[in-house]
């Protein structure tokens, strides 16, 4: 599949250039948490409220922070014009919409609960669950925004949500349900995730430090990202989605298998689908949440498959952990790295964990890359790895599948 167009918005700014410029300048989007009424000693990646403008009047039934963030993102990088062109080419009923989220518009429900009727506890009459907290709200919004009538659904598999939709889109196009697809995802800040992760003891009291020996938790963030996938023949400048590997190890409700068995299976499957070997990968954008167990498990899986040679890093020190939007956020960053020829070094990480034996990058490094991988691993062992290539023909030189 060709990744014909993509756009990304997060705490670093709106659009791809804002994100990439911050990575080049080594500037983080994380700041001390002042979101709403949250009283938590942590850092978050927040998009300024002033940028999140109300939805178009005809979409007011879908009004919530999550869809406002989606709207802001859609308006960047000429994405709207690209989709209009795709509609003219394929028709509004032949473009699928497959998106990921974990929280959807739950912040609207939090606000509604504050306004419950005093005696009966009824929610306010203007609260619309279907257009806000309901996970499908995001797909309904994007479909309505463009007037699309193709198949649409939302995946909610925690932090792998907006990576797994790349696999969904591939299968839907292969089955003939659509000729192109909008994929991606959105997650927005809310009190439920902030206090929920705090109760699990997983949030850091400083900007997150992936793979650091003293890492102590995540920095929760919000983001939106979208991409157009097509089956057209590639050109030398096209980014291609070559492999999508998925697994579900179901080892524990929140902790990964300590040896990263599910993560390793997803990476192997992505390589096999791309028909390349581990040594062909030029860079791995790690899931790298900055918790003790997640980084150790992913590191063990990467070491087992790639050894200590393949450059790898987590970019969550820049963006924070965008939860259900983490997949598209880091796939887009990996695509930018591939296009711009630079491996992004980890931000905030000072002293690498000596027990994790991988080639972890602390500094930005120019690199002529051919294939990159992005990992997204969620609660409960929902794992997804995506391999991208530029100007390739979906086969390696020796034609051998990955082991």
Secondary structure per residue as TSV (DSSP state, phi and psi in degrees):
chain	resnum	aa	ss	phi	psi
A	1	X	-	360.0	139.7
A	2	X	E	-84.6	131.1
A	3	X	E	-89.2	86.5
A	4	X	E	-72.8	-30.3
A	5	X	E	-158.8	144.2
A	6	X	E	-149.1	157.2
A	7	X	E	-147.0	149.0
A	8	X	E	-142.7	135.3
A	9	X	E	-135.8	133.3
A	10	X	E	-158.5	-163.5
A	11	X	T	-66.1	-15.6
A	12	X	T	-78.3	-18.2
A	13	X	E	141.6	179.5
A	14	X	E	-97.7	122.2
A	15	X	S	100.3	160.8
A	16	X	H	-62.4	-39.3
A	17	X	H	-65.3	-38.0
A	18	X	H	-62.2	-43.3
A	19	X	H	-65.6	-49.0
A	20	X	H	-67.6	-38.9
A	21	X	H	-60.2	-39.6
A	22	X	H	-66.9	-39.2
A	23	X	H	-65.2	-43.4
A	24	X	H	-62.2	-40.5
A	25	X	H	-82.1	-3.9
A	26	X	T	60.8	44.8
A	27	X	-	-111.3	127.8
A	28	X	-	-87.5	151.6
A	29	X	-	-95.9	3.9
A	30	X	-	-84.1	140.6
A	31	X	E	-145.8	163.5
A	32	X	E	-60.6	140.0
A	33	X	-	-67.5	119.4
A	34	X	-	-130.0	24.1
A	35	X	-	-71.3	122.4
A	36	X	T	47.6	-125.7
A	37	X	T	-100.5	10.2
A	38	X	-	-61.1	128.0
A	39	X	-	-116.7	73.5
A	40	X	-	-132.9	135.0
A	41	X	S	-83.7	86.4
A	42	X	-	-156.4	173.5
A	43	X	E	-112.6	145.7
A	44	X	E	-133.4	163.2
A	45	X	B	-107.4	95.0
A	46	X	-	-108.3	134.2
A	47	X	-	-81.2	129.7
A	48	X	-	-54.1	133.7
A	49	X	G	-55.9	-33.6
A	50	X	G	-63.5	-20.7
A	51	X	G	-84.8	-16.9
A	52	X	-	-92.5	82.1
A	53	X	-	-77.6	153.7
A	54	X	-	-55.6	153.9
A	55	X	-	-69.6	161.1
A	56	X	-	-51.4	147.5
A	57	X	G	-56.2	-36.7
A	58	X	G	-73.4	-7.2
A	59	X	G	-114.8	18.9
A	60	X	G	-63.0	-23.1
A	61	X	G	-71.1	-8.3
A	62	X	G	-111.7	19.8
A	63	X	-	-69.5	117.1
A	64	X	S	-166.3	166.4
A	65	X	H	-59.5	-39.1
A	66	X	H	-62.7	-44.7
A	67	X	H	-74.6	-28.3
A	68	X	H	-63.5	-41.3
A	69	X	H	-66.0	-39.1
A	70	X	H	-60.6	-44.6
A	71	X	H	-62.0	-43.3
A	72	X	H	-58.4	-43.4
A	73	X	H	-67.8	-43.6
A	74	X	H	-58.8	-27.4
A	75	X	T	-83.0	2.4
A	76	X	S	-100.5	161.3
A	77	X	T	56.6	30.7
A	78	X	T	56.6	28.0
A	79	X	H	-66.6	-38.6
A	80	X	H	-61.0	-45.3
A	81	X	H	-64.5	-36.2
A	82	X	H	-63.3	-42.8
A	83	X	H	-69.1	-37.2
A	84	X	H	-59.3	-40.9
A	85	X	H	-64.2	-38.6
A	86	X	H	-66.6	-37.2
A	87	X	H	-64.1	-41.6
A	88	X	H	-64.2	-32.2
A	89	X	H	-80.8	-44.6
A	90	X	H	-105.9	-27.2
A	91	X	-	100.0	146.6
A	92	X	T	-65.8	-20.8
A	93	X	T	-93.0	1.2
A	94	X	S	-115.5	13.6
A	95	X	E	-114.8	119.1
A	96	X	E	-84.7	160.6
A	97	X	E	-130.4	109.4
A	98	X	E	-129.0	108.3
A	99	X	E	-127.6	161.5
A	100	X	E	-123.3	146.2
A	101	X	-	-159.6	156.7
A	102	X	S	-113.9	-33.2
A	103	X	S	-107.2	-21.3
A	104	X	T	49.5	-135.3
A	105	X	T	-100.5	39.3
A	106	X	H	-62.7	-22.5
A	107	X	H	-60.3	-34.0
A	108	X	H	-63.6	-36.7
A	109	X	H	-68.5	-39.4
A	110	X	H	-58.7	-44.2
A	111	X	H	-66.8	-38.7
A	112	X	H	-63.9	-36.6
A	113	X	H	-64.5	-27.5
A	114	X	H	-69.9	-22.2
A	115	X	T	-105.3	17.7
A	116	X	-	-59.0	147.3
A	117	X	-	-60.1	135.5
A	118	X	T	-58.8	-45.0
A	119	X	T	-93.0	-41.6
A	120	X	T	-95.7	-15.8
A	121	X	-	76.5	15.3
A	122	X	-	-69.4	142.5
A	123	X	-	-70.4	153.8
A	124	X	-	-60.1	146.7
A	125	X	T	-63.7	-21.6
A	126	X	T	-85.4	-2.5
A	127	X	-	-77.6	128.0
A	128	X	-	-123.4	100.8
A	129	X	T	-59.7	-44.2
A	130	X	T	-59.9	-34.6
A	131	X	T	-94.0	0.2
A	132	X	T	-127.6	-82.9
A	133	X	T	-69.8	-33.1
A	134	X	S	-50.5	126.4
A	135	X	T	-57.3	-34.2
A	136	X	T	-67.1	-14.3
A	137	X	H	-49.7	-39.7
A	138	X	H	-64.3	-46.3
A	139	X	H	-67.7	-36.8
A	140	X	H	-62.2	-40.8
A	141	X	H	-64.8	-50.1
A	142	X	H	-64.6	-41.1
A	143	X	H	-61.6	-45.4
A	144	X	H	-69.4	-35.0
A	145	X	H	-58.9	-39.1
A	146	X	H	-102.4	-4.4
A	147	X	T	70.4	35.7
A	148	X	-	-86.6	148.1
A	149	X	-	-127.7	14.6
A	150	X	S	-81.1	-179.5
A	151	X	-	-62.1	143.6
A	152	X	E	-149.2	137.9
A	153	X	E	-159.5	169.6
A	154	X	E	-122.3	134.0
A	155	X	E	-99.4	133.1
A	156	X	-	-128.8	88.8
A	157	X	-	-125.8	46.8
A	158	X	G	58.9	-133.3
A	159	X	G	-75.4	-6.2
A	160	X	G	-96.8	0.3
A	161	X	H	-51.9	-54.9
A	162	X	H	-87.3	6.6
A	163	X	H	-95.7	-41.1
A	164	X	H	-62.1	-25.3
A	165	X	H	-65.7	-20.8
A	166	X	H	-65.1	-38.9
A	167	X	H	-68.7	-41.3
A	168	X	H	-59.0	-45.5
A	169	X	H	-62.7	-41.8
A	170	X	H	-60.4	-44.8
A	171	X	H	-69.3	-37.8
A	172	X	H	-66.6	-38.1
A	173	X	H	-71.2	-39.8
A	174	X	H	-64.4	-31.9
A	175	X	T	-81.7	-6.0
A	176	X	T	87.6	12.1
A	177	X	S	-78.1	-21.9
A	178	X	-	-157.2	162.7
A	179	X	S	-103.7	-17.2
A	180	X	E	-152.3	167.0
A	181	X	E	-151.6	141.5
A	182	X	E	-92.6	122.3
A	183	X	E	-122.5	165.5
A	184	X	E	144.8	-150.9
A	185	X	E	179.0	167.0
A	186	X	E	-144.3	135.1
A	187	X	E	-136.7	137.1
A	188	X	-	-121.4	155.4
A	189	X	-	-62.9	144.4
A	190	X	-	-156.0	164.0
A	191	X	H	-71.3	-29.7
A	192	X	H	-60.2	-47.0
A	193	X	H	-72.8	-38.7
A	194	X	H	-61.3	-51.6
A	195	X	H	-74.7	-30.4
A	196	X	H	-64.0	-49.3
A	197	X	H	-69.9	-29.9
A	198	X	H	-64.4	-40.7
A	199	X	H	-65.3	-25.6
A	200	X	T	-83.5	-4.7
A	201	X	T	70.3	31.3
A	202	X	-	-109.1	-2.7
A	203	X	B	-95.9	142.7
A	204	X	-	-90.2	151.6
A	205	X	S	-91.0	13.3
A	206	X	S	-149.0	169.3
A	207	X	S	-55.0	134.7
A	208	X	-	-58.4	149.3
A	209	X	-	-128.5	79.4
A	210	X	T	-57.1	136.1
A	211	X	T	62.7	12.6
A	212	X	B	-78.6	148.1
A	213	X	T	-60.8	-28.8
A	214	X	T	-108.0	21.9
A	215	X	-	-59.3	144.1
A	216	X	-	-142.1	23.7
A	217	X	-	140.2	177.3
A	218	X	B	-93.1	163.4
A	219	X	-	-115.8	108.2
A	220	X	B	-70.0	142.9
A	221	X	B	-148.2	173.0
A	222	X	-	-124.1	153.5
A	223	X	E	-168.0	162.9
A	224	X	E	-139.2	143.9
A	225	X	E	-153.9	144.6
A	226	X	E	-140.7	151.2
A	227	X	E	-142.9	149.5
A	228	X	E	-102.6	123.3
A	229	X	E	-107.7	136.1
A	230	X	E	-136.4	160.7
A	231	X	-	-96.9	11.0
A	232	X	S	-66.2	159.1
A	233	X	-	-66.0	138.5
A	234	X	-	-78.3	151.9
A	235	X	-	-108.4	177.1
A	236	X	T	-63.9	-24.1
A	237	X	T	-98.9	-1.8
A	238	X	-	-79.6	140.3
A	239	X	E	-88.6	133.4
A	240	X	E	-115.6	142.8
A	241	X	E	-89.0	106.0
A	242	X	E	-94.5	-28.6
A	243	X	E	-154.7	138.0
A	244	X	E	-128.8	113.4
A	245	X	E	-106.8	131.9
A	246	X	E	-130.2	145.9
A	247	X	E	-153.0	162.6
A	248	X	E	-140.6	103.1
A	249	X	-	-87.1	-21.0
A	250	X	-	48.8	38.4
A	251	X	-	-71.4	-39.7
A	252	X	-	-158.3	157.1
A	253	X	S	-58.1	-36.4
A	254	X	S	-132.4	-20.8
A	255	X	-	-100.3	141.1
A	256	X	-	-77.1	163.7
A	257	X	-	-58.6	132.4
A	258	X	T	-59.2	-23.9
A	259	X	T	-96.5	3.4
A	260	X	-	63.8	38.3
A	261	X	H	-63.2	-43.3
A	262	X	H	-65.9	-40.4
A	263	X	H	-61.6	-43.6
A	264	X	H	-64.1	-39.0
A	265	X	H	-62.9	-42.0
A	266	X	H	-63.7	-42.5
A	267	X	H	-65.4	-42.0
A	268	X	H	-61.9	-41.9
A	269	X	H	-65.6	-40.1
A	270	X	H	-63.6	-42.3
A	271	X	H	-64.4	-42.2
A	272	X	H	-64.4	-41.5
A	273	X	H	-65.8	-35.1
A	274	X	H	-78.1	-11.7
A	275	X	T	60.8	43.5
A	276	X	-	-131.1	167.5
A	277	X	-	-99.3	160.7
A	278	X	G	-53.5	-39.1
A	279	X	G	-70.4	-10.5
A	280	X	G	-77.6	-19.4
A	281	X	-	-73.4	126.1
A	282	X	-	-87.5	-24.7
A	283	X	E	-161.9	140.8
A	284	X	E	-116.8	120.8
A	285	X	E	-86.6	106.3
A	286	X	-	-75.0	156.7
A	287	X	-	-64.7	-45.7
A	288	X	-	40.2	67.7
A	289	X	-	-79.2	-18.6
A	290	X	S	83.1	18.5
A	291	X	-	-95.3	156.6
A	292	X	H	-58.2	-51.7
A	293	X	H	-73.6	-41.3
A	294	X	H	-65.4	-46.1
A	295	X	H	-65.6	-38.9
A	296	X	H	-65.1	-42.4
A	297	X	H	-68.2	-45.5
A	298	X	H	-64.6	-40.7
A	299	X	H	-60.2	-40.4
A	300	X	H	-64.5	-40.2
A	301	X	H	-66.7	-43.5
A	302	X	H	-65.4	-42.4
A	303	X	H	-62.4	-39.8
A	304	X	H	-65.6	-33.7
A	305	X	H	-96.3	-37.4
A	306	X	H	-112.3	-11.4
A	307	X	T	71.1	-149.1
A	308	X	T	-109.4	18.4
A	309	X	T	-100.9	-45.1
A	310	X	S	-66.2	123.6
A	311	X	E	-63.3	139.8
A	312	X	E	-149.4	154.5
A	313	X	E	-163.5	162.1
A	314	X	-	-107.7	137.8
A	315	X	-	-102.7	14.1
A	316	X	H	-70.2	-17.3
A	317	X	H	-65.7	-22.7
A	318	X	H	-86.2	-51.7
A	319	X	H	-99.0	-18.6
A	320	X	-	79.0	177.2
A	321	X	B	-90.1	109.6
A	322	X	-	-91.4	16.2
A	323	X	G	53.8	-116.5
A	324	X	G	-63.8	-15.2
A	325	X	G	-99.6	3.7
A	326	X	H	-63.6	-38.4
A	327	X	H	-59.3	-56.2
A	328	X	H	-67.0	-34.4
A	329	X	H	-59.2	-47.7
A	330	X	H	-84.5	-25.0
A	331	X	H	-65.7	-42.1
A	332	X	H	-64.6	-41.1
A	333	X	H	-65.6	-39.4
A	334	X	H	-63.4	-38.4
A	335	X	H	-65.5	-40.6
A	336	X	H	-64.5	-40.8
A	337	X	H	-61.0	-40.8
A	338	X	H	-64.6	-44.1
A	339	X	H	-66.7	-43.6
A	340	X	H	-90.4	-9.3
A	341	X	T	69.4	44.4
A	342	X	E	-145.9	128.9
A	343	X	E	-83.2	122.0
A	344	X	-	-78.4	124.4
A	345	X	-	-79.3	151.1
A	346	X	-	-64.2	137.5
A	347	X	S	-100.0	143.6
A	348	X	S	79.7	-18.0
A	349	X	-	-75.2	125.3
A	350	X	-	-110.3	-53.4
A	351	X	S	-119.5	111.8
A	352	X	B	-65.0	144.0
A	353	X	-	-64.0	114.6
A	354	X	T	-66.9	-14.6
A	355	X	T	-86.6	-5.3
A	356	X	-	-107.2	106.8
A	357	X	-	-94.8	71.9
A	358	X	S	-131.3	168.6
A	359	X	E	-87.3	73.6
A	360	X	E	-83.9	129.7
A	361	X	-	-96.1	126.0
A	362	X	-	-97.5	-18.5
A	363	X	S	-125.4	153.7
A	364	X	-	-64.3	134.8
A	365	X	E	-132.6	120.8
A	366	X	E	-60.0	139.4
A	367	X	-	-157.0	137.7
A	368	X	-	-88.1	97.6
A	369	X	-	-101.3	148.0
A	370	X	S	-114.4	-41.2
A	371	X	E	-135.4	139.2
A	372	X	E	-131.2	154.6
A	373	X	E	-124.1	143.9
A	374	X	E	-124.5	130.1
A	375	X	E	-106.2	138.2
A	376	X	E	-139.2	114.4
A	377	X	E	-124.3	124.1
A	378	X	E	-108.5	170.3
A	379	X	G	-51.3	145.7
A	380	X	G	77.2	5.8
A	381	X	G	81.3	31.4
A	382	X	E	-90.0	107.0
A	383	X	E	-116.3	143.7
A	384	X	E	-149.1	132.6
A	385	X	E	-124.8	138.2
A	386	X	E	-124.8	131.5
A	387	X	E	-106.8	128.6
A	388	X	E	-114.4	149.7
A	389	X	E	-142.6	159.8
A	390	X	E	-120.3	127.5
A	391	X	S	61.4	31.6
A	392	X	-	-105.7	171.2
A	393	X	-	-113.8	24.7
A	394	X	S	66.0	26.5
A	395	X	-	-150.0	148.6
A	396	X	-	-90.8	173.7
A	397	X	S	-67.3	-35.7
A	398	X	S	-92.6	-6.6
A	399	X	-	68.1	12.8
A	400	X	-	-92.8	141.6
A	401	X	-	-72.0	157.6
A	402	X	-	-67.1	150.0
A	403	X	-	-71.1	360.0
